[in-house]
Structure formats: C-alpha cells, structure tokens
Amino acid sequence: MQENNMDELRERFIKMCPDVITTISDMIGNPETPGSVKVQLIAIVLDRALGKPETPVKVTANAESFEEAEIELMAMVRQIQIEHGMVPELPEKGGET
C-alpha cells in the first residue's frame, strides 16, 4: 500500500512539472529575481537536464593541520564566489576607522 502512495505522489508531481518549469523560467526572466536565486535555479535545471558534471578537483594545502586546510579551502571557495558575483567582496579589516 505504501508503494501505491508513492506512485500516486510521483504522478501528481509529474503533472505539476509543466507549471514548475514555467515558474522557474518566469523567475529567471524576471529582473527583480536576485542574481543568486537565478544562479541556483539555473544550476538545478542544468543538473536535472544534463546531469551533474564530473569535475575532478585537486587541492593542495600548505596547512599543518586539518583546521588550517579547512580555512584555506573556505578562502578559495569565497574567492570563487566573489569572482562569479555570487557574494560581495568585503572590505579588509583594519583598513578604515
């Protein structure tokens, strides 16, 4: 019986897909939709349509501990986000008073 409920639920979701796709398209085309939301929506659509890309990543760290390596990795992620306009660049600490 539980499998039948899942099948019914899946059918309901499949029937909703055209409306969901239209809504996503409208949101992406709307100039008032924040850029970060558009990026997330586009990524979701591409992941579903094309599959998630396989991207080998090789990261080397000069850290002496896991904590230092984690800080370096997070700094790299932050820099990528800044370069792609996903987050604002913050002013450096101690610069202005």
MMTF fields as JSON, N, C-alpha, C and O atoms, coordinates in Angstrom:
{
  "mmtfVersion": "1.0.0",
  "mmtfProducer": "UNKNOWN",
  "numBonds": 387,
  "numAtoms": 388,
  "numGroups": 97,
  "numChains": 1,
  "numModels": 1,
  "chainsPerModel": [1],
  "groupsPerChain": [97],
  "chainIdList": ["A"],
  "bondAtomList": [4, 2, 8, 6, 12, 10, 16, 14, 20, 18, 24, 22, 28, 26, 32, 30, 36, 34, 40, 38, 44, 42, 48, 46, 52, 50, 56, 54, 60, 58, 64, 62, 68, 66, 72, 70, 76, 74, 80, 78, 84, 82, 88, 86, 92, 90, 96, 94, 100, 98, 104, 102, 108, 106, 112, 110, 116, 114, 120, 118, 124, 122, 128, 126, 132, 130, 136, 134, 140, 138, 144, 142, 148, 146, 152, 150, 156, 154, 160, 158, 164, 162, 168, 166, 172, 170, 176, 174, 180, 178, 184, 182, 188, 186, 192, 190, 196, 194, 200, 198, 204, 202, 208, 206, 212, 210, 216, 214, 220, 218, 224, 222, 228, 226, 232, 230, 236, 234, 240, 238, 244, 242, 248, 246, 252, 250, 256, 254, 260, 258, 264, 262, 268, 266, 272, 270, 276, 274, 280, 278, 284, 282, 288, 286, 292, 290, 296, 294, 300, 298, 304, 302, 308, 306, 312, 310, 316, 314, 320, 318, 324, 322, 328, 326, 332, 330, 336, 334, 340, 338, 344, 342, 348, 346, 352, 350, 356, 354, 360, 358, 364, 362, 368, 366, 372, 370, 376, 374, 380, 378, 384, 382],
  "bondOrderList": [1, 1, 1, 1, 1, 1, 1, 1, 1, 1, 1, 1, 1, 1, 1, 1, 1, 1, 1, 1, 1, 1, 1, 1, 1, 1, 1, 1, 1, 1, 1, 1, 1, 1, 1, 1, 1, 1, 1, 1, 1, 1, 1, 1, 1, 1, 1, 1, 1, 1, 1, 1, 1, 1, 1, 1, 1, 1, 1, 1, 1, 1, 1, 1, 1, 1, 1, 1, 1, 1, 1, 1, 1, 1, 1, 1, 1, 1, 1, 1, 1, 1, 1, 1, 1, 1, 1, 1, 1, 1, 1, 1, 1, 1, 1, 1],
  "groupList": [{"groupName": "MET", "atomNameList": ["N", "CA", "C", "O"], "elementList": ["N", "C", "C", "O"], "formalChargeList": [0, 0, 0, 0], "bondAtomList": [1, 0, 2, 1, 3, 2], "bondOrderList": [1, 1, 2], "singleLetterCode": "M", "chemCompType": "L-PEPTIDE LINKING"}, {"groupName": "GLN", "atomNameList": ["N", "CA", "C", "O"], "elementList": ["N", "C", "C", "O"], "formalChargeList": [0, 0, 0, 0], "bondAtomList": [1, 0, 2, 1, 3, 2], "bondOrderList": [1, 1, 2], "singleLetterCode": "Q", "chemCompType": "L-PEPTIDE LINKING"}, {"groupName": "GLU", "atomNameList": ["N", "CA", "C", "O"], "elementList": ["N", "C", "C", "O"], "formalChargeList": [0, 0, 0, 0], "bondAtomList": [1, 0, 2, 1, 3, 2], "bondOrderList": [1, 1, 2], "singleLetterCode": "E", "chemCompType": "L-PEPTIDE LINKING"}, {"groupName": "ASN", "atomNameList": ["N", "CA", "C", "O"], "elementList": ["N", "C", "C", "O"], "formalChargeList": [0, 0, 0, 0], "bondAtomList": [1, 0, 2, 1, 3, 2], "bondOrderList": [1, 1, 2], "singleLetterCode": "N", "chemCompType": "L-PEPTIDE LINKING"}, {"groupName": "ASP", "atomNameList": ["N", "CA", "C", "O"], "elementList": ["N", "C", "C", "O"], "formalChargeList": [0, 0, 0, 0], "bondAtomList": [1, 0, 2, 1, 3, 2], "bondOrderList": [1, 1, 2], "singleLetterCode": "D", "chemCompType": "L-PEPTIDE LINKING"}, {"groupName": "LEU", "atomNameList": ["N", "CA", "C", "O"], "elementList": ["N", "C", "C", "O"], "formalChargeList": [0, 0, 0, 0], "bondAtomList": [1, 0, 2, 1, 3, 2], "bondOrderList": [1, 1, 2], "singleLetterCode": "L", "chemCompType": "L-PEPTIDE LINKING"}, {"groupName": "ARG", "atomNameList": ["N", "CA", "C", "O"], "elementList": ["N", "C", "C", "O"], "formalChargeList": [0, 0, 0, 0], "bondAtomList": [1, 0, 2, 1, 3, 2], "bondOrderList": [1, 1, 2], "singleLetterCode": "R", "chemCompType": "L-PEPTIDE LINKING"}, {"groupName": "PHE", "atomNameList": ["N", "CA", "C", "O"], "elementList": ["N", "C", "C", "O"], "formalChargeList": [0, 0, 0, 0], "bondAtomList": [1, 0, 2, 1, 3, 2], "bondOrderList": [1, 1, 2], "singleLetterCode": "F", "chemCompType": "L-PEPTIDE LINKING"}, {"groupName": "ILE", "atomNameList": ["N", "CA", "C", "O"], "elementList": ["N", "C", "C", "O"], "formalChargeList": [0, 0, 0, 0], "bondAtomList": [1, 0, 2, 1, 3, 2], "bondOrderList": [1, 1, 2], "singleLetterCode": "I", "chemCompType": "L-PEPTIDE LINKING"}, {"groupName": "LYS", "atomNameList": ["N", "CA", "C", "O"], "elementList": ["N", "C", "C", "O"], "formalChargeList": [0, 0, 0, 0], "bondAtomList": [1, 0, 2, 1, 3, 2], "bondOrderList": [1, 1, 2], "singleLetterCode": "K", "chemCompType": "L-PEPTIDE LINKING"}, {"groupName": "CYS", "atomNameList": ["N", "CA", "C", "O"], "elementList": ["N", "C", "C", "O"], "formalChargeList": [0, 0, 0, 0], "bondAtomList": [1, 0, 2, 1, 3, 2], "bondOrderList": [1, 1, 2], "singleLetterCode": "C", "chemCompType": "L-PEPTIDE LINKING"}, {"groupName": "PRO", "atomNameList": ["N", "CA", "C", "O"], "elementList": ["N", "C", "C", "O"], "formalChargeList": [0, 0, 0, 0], "bondAtomList": [1, 0, 2, 1, 3, 2], "bondOrderList": [1, 1, 2], "singleLetterCode": "P", "chemCompType": "L-PEPTIDE LINKING"}, {"groupName": "VAL", "atomNameList": ["N", "CA", "C", "O"], "elementList": ["N", "C", "C", "O"], "formalChargeList": [0, 0, 0, 0], "bondAtomList": [1, 0, 2, 1, 3, 2], "bondOrderList": [1, 1, 2], "singleLetterCode": "V", "chemCompType": "L-PEPTIDE LINKING"}, {"groupName": "THR", "atomNameList": ["N", "CA", "C", "O"], "elementList": ["N", "C", "C", "O"], "formalChargeList": [0, 0, 0, 0], "bondAtomList": [1, 0, 2, 1, 3, 2], "bondOrderList": [1, 1, 2], "singleLetterCode": "T", "chemCompType": "L-PEPTIDE LINKING"}, {"groupName": "SER", "atomNameList": ["N", "CA", "C", "O"], "elementList": ["N", "C", "C", "O"], "formalChargeList": [0, 0, 0, 0], "bondAtomList": [1, 0, 2, 1, 3, 2], "bondOrderList": [1, 1, 2], "singleLetterCode": "S", "chemCompType": "L-PEPTIDE LINKING"}, {"groupName": "GLY", "atomNameList": ["N", "CA", "C", "O"], "elementList": ["N", "C", "C", "O"], "formalChargeList": [0, 0, 0, 0], "bondAtomList": [1, 0, 2, 1, 3, 2], "bondOrderList": [1, 1, 2], "singleLetterCode": "G", "chemCompType": "PEPTIDE LINKING"}, {"groupName": "ALA", "atomNameList": ["N", "CA", "C", "O"], "elementList": ["N", "C", "C", "O"], "formalChargeList": [0, 0, 0, 0], "bondAtomList": [1, 0, 2, 1, 3, 2], "bondOrderList": [1, 1, 2], "singleLetterCode": "A", "chemCompType": "L-PEPTIDE LINKING"}, {"groupName": "HIS", "atomNameList": ["N", "CA", "C", "O"], "elementList": ["N", "C", "C", "O"], "formalChargeList": [0, 0, 0, 0], "bondAtomList": [1, 0, 2, 1, 3, 2], "bondOrderList": [1, 1, 2], "singleLetterCode": "H", "chemCompType": "L-PEPTIDE LINKING"}],
  "groupTypeList": [0, 1, 2, 3, 3, 0, 4, 2, 5, 6, 2, 6, 7, 8, 9, 0, 10, 11, 4, 12, 8, 13, 13, 8, 14, 4, 0, 8, 15, 3, 11, 2, 13, 11, 15, 14, 12, 9, 12, 1, 5, 8, 16, 8, 12, 5, 4, 6, 16, 5, 15, 9, 11, 2, 13, 11, 12, 9, 12, 13, 16, 3, 16, 2, 14, 7, 2, 2, 16, 2, 8, 2, 5, 0, 16, 0, 12, 6, 1, 8, 1, 8, 2, 17, 15, 0, 12, 11, 2, 5, 11, 2, 9, 15, 15, 2, 13],
  "groupIdList": [1, 2, 3, 4, 5, 6, 7, 8, 9, 10, 11, 12, 13, 14, 15, 16, 17, 18, 19, 20, 21, 22, 23, 24, 25, 26, 27, 28, 29, 30, 31, 32, 33, 34, 35, 36, 37, 38, 39, 40, 41, 42, 43, 44, 45, 46, 47, 48, 49, 50, 51, 52, 53, 54, 55, 56, 57, 58, 59, 60, 61, 62, 63, 64, 65, 66, 67, 68, 69, 70, 71, 72, 73, 74, 75, 76, 77, 78, 79, 80, 81, 82, 83, 84, 85, 86, 87, 88, 89, 90, 91, 92, 93, 94, 95, 96, 97],
  "secStructList": [7, 2, 2, 2, 2, 2, 2, 2, 2, 2, 2, 2, 2, 2, 2, 2, 2, 2, 2, 2, 2, 2, 2, 2, 2, 2, 2, 2, 2, 7, 6, 6, 1, 7, 2, 2, 2, 2, 2, 2, 2, 2, 2, 2, 2, 2, 2, 2, 2, 2, 7, 7, 7, 7, 7, 7, 7, 7, 7, 7, 7, 7, 7, 1, 1, 2, 2, 2, 2, 2, 2, 2, 2, 2, 2, 2, 2, 2, 2, 2, 2, 2, 2, 6, 6, 1, 1, 7, 7, 7, 7, 7, 6, 6, 1, 7, 7],
  "xCoordList": [0.811, 0.0, 0.857, 0.51, 1.952, 2.82, 3.422, 3.601, 3.733, 4.287, 3.264, 3.629, 1.987, 0.941, 0.866, 0.673, 1.02, 1.007, 2.169, 2.015, 3.318, 4.481, 4.238, 4.604, 3.627, 3.313, 2.336, 2.499, 1.324, 0.356, 1.03, 0.769, 1.884, 2.599, 3.496, 3.541, 4.211, 5.067, 4.233, 4.643, 3.072, 2.214, 1.76, 1.729, 1.406, 0.988, 2.13, 1.916, 3.348, 4.495, 4.794, 5.125, 4.679, 4.931, 3.921, 4.274, 2.683, 1.655, 1.945, 1.552, 2.623, 2.965, 4.158, 4.366, 4.933, 6.185, 6.032, 6.839, 5.057, 4.956, 4.794, 5.397, 3.987, 3.811, 5.098, 5.443, 5.802, 7.055, 8.085, 8.782, 8.173, 9.125, 8.787, 9.68, 7.502, 7.08, 7.441, 7.933, 7.195, 7.512, 9.005, 9.416, 9.819, 11.274, 11.709, 12.529, 11.171, 11.512, 11.123, 11.885, 9.931, 9.48, 10.394, 10.722, 10.805, 11.68, 13.042, 13.601, 13.567, 14.867, 14.776, 15.716, 13.654, 13.479, 13.076, 13.087, 12.72, 12.26, 13.448, 14.273, 13.559, 14.693, 14.714, 15.744, 13.587, 13.549, 14.024, 14.235, 14.194, 14.703, 16.185, 16.947, 16.605, 18.029, 18.918, 18.548, 20.088, 21.024, 21.388, 21.524, 21.547, 21.914, 20.82, 21.111, 19.562, 18.442, 18.451, 18.232, 18.705, 18.766, 19.859, 19.653, 21.02, 22.124, 21.715, 21.997, 21.056, 20.622, 19.598, 19.674, 18.644, 17.627, 18.251, 17.92, 19.146, 19.807, 20.603, 20.574, 21.312, 22.098, 21.195, 21.534, 20.063, 19.123, 18.625, 18.602, 18.227, 17.709, 18.786, 18.527, 19.992, 21.069, 21.433, 21.674, 21.474, 21.772, 20.731, 21.067, 19.476, 18.408, 18.433, 18.247, 18.663, 18.608, 19.846, 19.745, 21.023, 22.273, 23.007, 23.944, 22.588, 23.314, 24.413, 24.925, 24.763, 25.812, 27.143, 27.464, 27.913, 29.195, 30.192, 30.216, 31.005, 32.097, 33.274, 33.813, 33.662, 34.744, 35.8, 35.644, 36.869, 37.933, 38.597, 38.896, 38.813, 39.438, 40.626, 40.523, 41.741, 42.935, 43.287, 43.545, 43.293, 43.579, 44.801, 44.863, 45.745, 46.9, 46.905, 46.517, 47.346, 47.345, 48.716, 49.419, 49.066, 50.307, 50.065, 50.921, 48.897, 48.497, 49.182, 49.561, 49.319, 49.909, 48.851, 49.162, 47.594, 46.523, 45.276, 45.171, 44.341, 43.075, 42.37, 41.816, 42.385, 41.716, 42.3, 41.553, 43.615, 44.25, 43.884, 43.635, 43.855, 43.484, 42.038, 41.724, 41.164, 39.768, 39.631, 38.834, 40.398, 40.375, 40.851, 40.257, 41.913, 42.416, 41.37, 41.152, 40.724, 39.714, 38.535, 38.04, 38.089, 36.971, 37.345, 36.502, 38.598, 39.054, 39.018, 38.652, 39.398, 39.336, 37.895, 37.612, 36.988, 35.57, 35.046, 34.342, 35.377, 34.939, 35.432, 34.683, 36.697, 37.259, 36.515, 36.246, 36.188, 35.429, 34.055, 33.585, 33.405, 32.094, 32.17, 31.292, 33.197, 33.375, 33.585, 32.969, 34.459, 34.758, 33.526, 33.428, 32.586, 31.39, 30.196, 29.067, 30.454, 29.394, 28.343, 27.236, 28.673, 27.701, 27.606, 26.562, 28.685, 28.717, 29.519, 30.379, 29.237, 30.015, 31.394, 31.594, 32.335, 33.658, 33.608, 33.134, 34.095, 34.059, 35.342, 36.413, 35.223, 36.438, 37.357, 36.894, 38.659, 39.596, 39.505, 39.275, 39.689, 39.626, 40.8, 41.905, 40.54, 41.616, 41.977, 42.868, 41.314, 41.658, 41.193, 41.992, 39.872, 39.311, 38.83, 38.359, 38.938, 38.446, 37.436, 36.916],
  "yCoordList": [-1.194, 0.0, 1.261, 2.245, 1.241, 2.415, 2.679, 3.837, 1.632, 1.808, 2.482, 3.31, 2.135, 2.789, 4.271, 5.083, 4.635, 6.046, 6.78, 7.913, 6.142, 6.766, 6.932, 7.956, 5.942, 6.042, 7.191, 7.945, 7.311, 8.396, 9.758, 10.706, 9.824, 11.067, 11.437, 12.595, 10.441, 10.674, 11.191, 12.126, 10.582, 11.018, 12.465, 13.239, 12.831, 14.208, 15.179, 16.244, 14.812, 15.682, 15.806, 16.889, 14.713, 14.752, 15.666, 16.394, 15.628, 16.502, 17.97, 18.843, 18.25, 19.623, 20.168, 21.38, 19.298, 19.708, 20.851, 21.779, 20.838, 21.972, 23.314, 24.309, 23.343, 24.59, 24.982, 26.162, 24.002, 24.275, 24.841, 25.806, 24.241, 24.702, 26.126, 26.957, 26.406, 27.765, 28.759, 29.851, 28.379, 29.261, 29.538, 30.682, 28.498, 28.673, 29.593, 30.488, 29.378, 30.216, 31.67, 32.587, 31.873, 33.233, 33.896, 35.075, 33.141, 33.691, 34.074, 35.115, 33.23, 33.519, 34.752, 35.544, 34.92, 36.065, 37.346, 38.413, 37.264, 38.432, 39.242, 38.713, 40.516, 41.326, 41.569, 41.966, 41.335, 41.53, 40.307, 40.39, 39.179, 37.992, 38.201, 38.514, 38.029, 38.209, 37.288, 36.155, 37.792, 37.015, 35.684, 34.681, 35.66, 34.408, 33.36, 32.171, 33.796, 32.87, 32.343, 31.154, 33.234, 32.809, 31.764, 30.771, 31.988, 31.036, 29.676, 28.648, 29.658, 28.393, 27.69, 26.479, 28.455, 27.861, 27.285, 26.176, 28.04, 27.569, 26.304, 25.362, 26.274, 25.088, 23.871, 22.771, 24.066, 22.955, 22.421, 21.212, 23.339, 22.917, 22.177, 21.116, 22.738, 22.085, 20.733, 19.774, 20.65, 19.369, 18.314, 17.151, 18.721, 17.783, 17.414, 16.253, 18.409, 18.175, 17.453, 16.552, 17.853, 17.322, 16.392, 15.698, 16.378, 15.624, 16.493, 17.399, 16.202, 16.998, 16.693, 15.531, 17.729, 17.496, 16.843, 17.105, 15.995, 15.406, 16.353, 16.565, 16.912, 17.882, 17.434, 17.604, 16.864, 16.497, 17.76, 18.691, 17.768, 18.916, 18.43, 17.519, 19.055, 18.732, 19.956, 21.033, 19.782, 20.884, 20.515, 19.454, 21.402, 21.207, 22.325, 23.458, 21.986, 22.978, 23.02, 22.013, 24.187, 24.369, 24.308, 24.692, 23.825, 23.809, 22.683, 21.652, 22.924, 21.917, 21.144, 20.167, 21.583, 20.88, 20.871, 21.612, 20.018, 19.962, 21.306, 21.765, 21.938, 23.221, 24.279, 25.057, 24.317, 25.28, 24.98, 25.894, 23.698, 23.302, 23.699, 24.144, 23.54, 23.91, 25.418, 25.855, 26.211, 27.667, 28.052, 28.921, 27.413, 27.693, 27.341, 28.097, 26.188, 25.752, 26.72, 27.07, 27.149, 28.08, 29.429, 30.079, 29.838, 31.07, 30.925, 31.865, 29.748, 29.501, 29.546, 30.143, 28.92, 28.923, 30.35, 30.743, 31.125, 32.52, 33.322, 34.115, 33.113, 33.838, 33.488, 34.368, 32.224, 31.798, 32.453, 32.931, 32.476, 33.103, 34.591, 35.114, 35.268, 36.694, 36.893, 37.771, 36.073, 36.205, 36.005, 36.595, 35.177, 34.894, 35.742, 35.506, 36.733, 37.644, 37.026, 37.553, 35.916, 35.241, 35.885, 35.819, 36.502, 37.198, 38.478, 38.552, 39.489, 40.728, 40.578, 39.799, 41.336, 41.352, 42.275, 43.407, 41.791, 42.565, 43.383, 42.948, 44.567, 45.354, 44.653, 43.953, 44.854, 44.213, 44.847, 46.049, 44.027, 44.513, 45.421, 45.221, 46.431, 47.311, 48.39, 49.194, 48.441, 49.432, 50.817, 51.75, 50.959, 52.27, 52.314, 51.306, 53.459, 53.615, 54.727, 54.995],
  "zCoordList": [0.0, 0.0, 0.0, -0.654, 0.715, 0.757, -0.626, -1.003, -1.381, -2.725, -3.637, -4.472, -3.482, -4.274, -3.97, -4.874, -2.687, -2.311, -2.969, -3.426, -3.018, -3.662, -5.154, -5.731, -5.779, -7.205, -7.474, -8.433, -6.616, -6.765, -6.581, -7.321, -5.594, -5.328, -6.509, -6.922, -7.049, -8.207, -9.393, -10.082, -9.624, -10.723, -10.531, -11.487, -9.292, -9.016, -9.29, -9.868, -8.877, -9.12, -10.604, -11.086, -11.323, -12.765, -13.459, -14.387, -13.015, -13.602, -13.307, -14.081, -12.203, -11.833, -12.62, -12.659, -13.241, -13.882, -14.88, -14.839, -15.765, -16.7, -15.979, -16.38, -14.923, -14.164, -13.448, -13.39, -12.906, -12.211, -13.192, -12.88, -14.364, -15.372, -15.806, -15.965, -15.997, -16.368, -15.267, -15.549, -14.015, -12.886, -12.817, -12.625, -12.973, -12.943, -14.081, -13.879, -15.253, -16.408, -16.156, -16.464, -15.594, -15.284, -14.263, -14.392, -13.248, -12.21, -12.788, -12.443, -13.661, -14.263, -15.157, -15.214, -15.855, -16.741, -16.042, -16.656, -14.775, -14.032, -13.531, -12.787, -13.92, -13.48, -11.968, -11.423, -11.287, -9.835, -9.061, -7.852, -9.736, -9.061, -8.784, -9.699, -7.517, -7.194, -8.022, -8.329, -8.375, -9.185, -8.546, -9.246, -7.224, -6.544, -6.701, -6.824, -6.698, -6.879, -8.31, -8.54, -9.275, -10.674, -10.877, -11.575, -10.266, -10.393, -9.84, -10.457, -8.688, -8.1, -8.986, -9.192, -9.509, -10.379, -11.643, -12.062, -12.238, -13.458, -13.174, -13.965, -12.05, -11.689, -11.504, -11.94, -10.864, -10.651, -11.991, -12.219, -12.874, -14.183, -14.976, -15.545, -15.011, -15.758, -15.16, -15.893, -13.826, -13.184, -13.537, -13.762, -13.585, -13.927, -15.408, -15.773, -16.247, -17.697, -18.212, -19.044, -17.713, -18.256, -17.297, -17.693, -16.06, -15.043, -14.462, -15.119, -13.224, -12.591, -13.262, -13.512, -13.553, -14.225, -13.286, -12.083, -13.868, -13.104, -13.217, -14.303, -12.105, -12.09, -11.101, -9.891, -11.615, -10.674, -10.142, -10.89, -8.862, -8.223, -7.422, -6.601, -7.68, -6.916, -6.09, -6.629, -4.798, -3.901, -3.07, -2.45, -3.078, -2.21, -1.184, -1.468, -0.005, 1.069, 1.716, 1.806, 2.154, 2.88, 4.382, 5.178, 4.752, 6.15, 6.916, 6.361, 8.188, 9.064, 9.838, 10.518, 9.733, 10.44, 9.567, 8.589, 9.943, 9.225, 9.29, 8.292, 10.45, 10.632, 9.701, 9.107, 9.569, 8.667, 7.211, 6.426, 6.863, 5.498, 5.208, 4.104, 6.192, 6.023, 5.809, 4.979, 6.547, 6.391, 4.99, 4.351, 4.513, 3.159, 2.108, 1.162, 2.279, 1.321, 1.299, 0.228, 2.459, 2.524, 1.884, 1.266, 2.033, 1.392, -0.131, -0.837, -0.636, -2.079, -2.572, -3.611, -1.837, -2.211, -2.223, -3.153, -1.205, -1.108, -2.316, -2.887, -2.702, -3.837, -5.131, -5.948, -5.315, -6.5, -6.494, -7.527, -5.321, -5.222, -5.557, -6.243, -5.087, -5.381, -6.878, -7.483, -7.479, -8.908, -9.783, -10.859, -9.33, -10.118, -9.683, -10.115, -8.823, -8.41, -7.518, -7.404, -6.883, -6.027, -4.648, -4.0, -4.204, -2.916, -3.106, -3.983, -2.282, -2.408, -1.787, -0.855, -2.32, -1.723, -0.516, -0.61, 0.609, 1.841, 1.972, 1.547, 2.563, 2.771, 3.777, 4.678, 3.604, 4.518, 5.897, 6.03, 6.912, 8.29, 8.583, 8.078, 9.414, 9.862, 8.87, 9.146, 7.714, 6.701, 7.063, 7.135, 7.297, 7.595, 9.014, 9.541, 9.645, 11.006, 11.105, 12.188]
}
